[in-house]
Every structure is written in structure tokens, then in C-alpha cells.
Amino acid sequence: MKLYVMSLGAGLLVGIVYSLLNVRSPAPPLVALVGLLGILLGEQVIPVGKQLLRGTAFDTACAQTKATEHVLGQLPGRKEQPPGGGKESA
């Protein structure tokens, strides 16, 4: 969650600087965000599609290709698992 708050803070700071300099954002925010979402989703079409053609269920295909993690990033409250699934060897 800290990363999201820092990102929002950085965006607000840049917005304030733009306002003080009396300039507009270089791209319309909604159009830019929709375009970025399209890029992220488009990157996953081929890997997930290949899994679906092999007969894999959609949710399993997304998990195997790590599509959800790529598109959404690490969500707040989810800790990244260490190699080995978090089990320590004795």
C-alpha cells in the first residue's frame, strides 16, 4: 500500500508543479490510462491464448502465465512468496 501512496503523492506533486508553471499534462489522463491498460492486457493475449488453446481453464491459464500479477502488479496486502513457496528447508 505504501508504494501506491508514494505514487499518488508523486503524481500530486507533479500536478502541483504543472499548475504553478501554468502548463497542461502532456496527455489526456483518461486516454493515457486506457492506452496503458490496453498495452498491459495486450501483452497477455498471446501467452494466455496459447494456454487456452491447450485446453487450460482461463483462471489456470492466467495463473500459469502470471498474467494477473503482470497487469495488476503486487496488490496491497499480498506478500511476495520466497522461492520454494515459503517453506524453509531443515
C-alpha positions in Angstrom: 0.0 0.0 0.0 2.9 2.3 0.7 4.0 2.1 -2.9 0.6 3.3 -4.1 0.5 6.2 -1.6 4.0 7.2 -2.7 3.0 7.0 -6.4 -0.1 9.1 -5.7 2.0 11.6 -3.8 4.5 11.9 -6.6 1.6 12.4 -9.1 0.1 15.1 -6.9 3.5 16.8 -6.6 4.0 16.8 -10.4 0.4 18.1 -10.8 1.1 21.0 -8.4 4.3 21.9 -10.3 2.4 21.8 -13.6 -0.2 24.1 -12.1 2.4 26.5 -10.8 4.1 26.6 -14.2 0.6 27.0 -15.8 1.1 24.1 -18.2 -1.2 21.2 -19.1 -0.5 17.5 -18.7 1.2 16.2 -21.9 -1.5 13.6 -22.5 -5.2 13.5 -21.6 -5.2 11.4 -18.4 -8.1 9.1 -19.2 -6.9 8.4 -22.7 -3.4 7.7 -21.4 -4.6 5.4 -18.7 -6.9 3.5 -21.1 -3.9 3.2 -23.5 -1.7 1.8 -20.8 -4.3 -0.7 -19.7 -4.6 -1.8 -23.4 -0.9 -2.3 -23.6 -0.8 -4.4 -20.4 -3.8 -6.5 -21.4 -2.4 -6.9 -25.0 0.9 -8.3 -23.7 -1.0 -11.1 -22.1 -3.3 -12.1 -25.0 -0.8 -14.5 -26.7 0.6 -16.3 -23.6 -2.9 -16.8 -22.1 -4.4 -17.6 -25.5 -1.8 -20.4 -26.0 -2.7 -21.9 -22.7 -6.4 -21.7 -23.5 -5.8 -23.5 -26.9 -4.1 -26.3 -24.9 -7.4 -26.7 -23.0 -6.4 -25.0 -19.8 -9.1 -23.2 -17.9 -9.0 -19.4 -18.0 -8.1 -18.8 -14.4 -5.4 -21.5 -14.5 -4.0 -20.0 -17.7 -3.8 -16.6 -16.1 -2.0 -18.2 -13.1 0.4 -20.2 -15.1 1.4 -17.2 -17.3 1.4 -14.8 -14.2 -0.9 -12.5 -16.3 -2.7 -11.1 -13.2 0.5 -10.2 -11.5 1.8 -8.5 -14.6 -1.3 -6.5 -15.2 -2.2 -5.6 -11.6 1.3 -5.6 -10.0 1.6 -6.7 -6.4 -1.7 -5.9 -4.8 -1.8 -4.3 -1.3 -1.8 -6.8 1.5 -0.2 -9.6 -0.6 3.4 -10.5 0.3 5.6 -11.9 -2.4 6.4 -15.6 -1.8 10.0 -16.5 -1.5 11.3 -19.3 -3.8 10.0 -22.7 -2.7 6.6 -21.5 -1.7 7.7 -20.1 1.7 8.7 -23.4 3.1 12.1 -23.4 4.8 14.4 -26.4 4.4 15.7 -28.0 7.6 
